[in-house]
Amino acid sequence: MSEDVPEEPVPTKVDPEAFALRGNPGRVVRFRRSAIIGLAGLGSVMIVGAAWMALKPASFRMIASHEEPADVETRATADILANAPKSYGDVPQLGVPLPGDLGRPILAHQRAVGAAAPPATPDQVAQAAEAERQRLVTERKAARESGIMMQIEGGSTSGVGAPQVIATPGIISIPNEANRMAFDPDRDPGAQQHKADFVAGGDQGADLNSHGLVAPASPWTLSAGSIIAASLITGLNSDLPGLVTAQVTENVWDSITGRTLLIPQGSRLIGRYDSVVAFGQKRALVVWSRIILPDGSSVRIDNASATDTAGYAGLADKVDGHSWQLLKGVALSTLLGVGTELSFGSSESDLVRAIRQSAQQSGTRAGDQLVLKSLNVQPTIRVRPGWPLRIVVHKDLVLQPWQETRR
């Protein structure tokens, strides 16, 4: 038995134009240009207003006081004025002035014979004690500042009663202090008085030289004033102390004939340099202590100073003044000062004001310390290896003729 199955309706054909390859995109949200401009302008105005309020100077206003002036008569009298005289008629009369050194004996005698003397008040006693203390201090100060030379009154051809200075053998008389400036960098920054004393302090010896002619100790002598040419082997840096070596670059001949070789080329020099550099110094102080010849023999030259090729004392190459470190300290100090000077306007509370003032003081002290530390850093002098130099012999050197067979 078969059942009748109803036939399903055939779907109609869909229009191809109705198909879409992707879903519908969401709607784009857009802001109005006028709203954006308005918000930006409002924010700018708020920032400018806040900056103006923070940076404007403090203003002071006089506030009228409505308090009634207090009666002068009702105010409490100070304790120090309670016992003061009410008028000039109540001022105690002092006695006859007494001499300074004889005042006490005279007063004691008057008291002994029963003379009437006004009683001394505590203020007068305190004033007398203070005057005596001041007198003693003045005498001690005058004794410390007095000159070491004695002056006596006597006749003189230059004038009556002119002071004379007692001349002591072996002691150079000191110029009159009234005509000299104190040797103080603040009062005499150019050291003009030192120059004047140098010019005035001539040779005090006799016109005839007491020293006779001395013959050379050896025909192979390198006399004082001779020049030894050399160049550095090791570099020099004044940050730390250390030794320095150099090599003789030219043969050195005797000073008498000039034909005997005493120090050959290639000899070594041993010395040291001064690592303490003053502010503004540009030349390094170098001294030489030994000369080592190629055969190993050596001679001491007792700290002969090094000069440059022109004869100027010291060696000058490169100087580092640490200016960048100083500029960083100054910049940091300025930033700390500016940051602590900013305020929150006139409406800041006492706590905020106290915090700001404390931060300002701490920042100022920290900035000052940074700048001071940077100023205390001494300059660094650097001399590169191979730098040419000269050595000035300051004492006669007795050497042996150099021969190639000595090697």
Secondary structure, 3 states (H helix, E strand, C coil): CCCCCCCCCCCCCCCHHHCCCCCCCCCCCCCCHHHHHHHHHHHHHHHHHHHHHHHCCCCCCCCCCCCCCCCCCCCCCCHHHHCCCCCHHHCCCCCCCCCCCCHHHHHHHHHHHCCCCCCCCHHHHHHHHHHHHHHHHHHHHHHHHCCCCCEEECCCCCCCCCEEECCCCCCCCCCCHHHCCCCCCCCCCCCHHHHHHHHHCCCCCCCCCCCCCCCCCCCCEECCCCEEEEEECCCEECCCCCEEEEEECCCEECCCCCCCEEECCCCEEEEEECCCCCCCCCCECEEEEEEECCCCCEEEEEEEEEECCCCCECECCEEECCHHHHHHHHHHHHHHHHHHHCCCCCCCCHHHHHHHHHHHHHHHHHHHHHHHHHHHCCCEEEECCCCEEEEECCCCEECCCCCHHHC
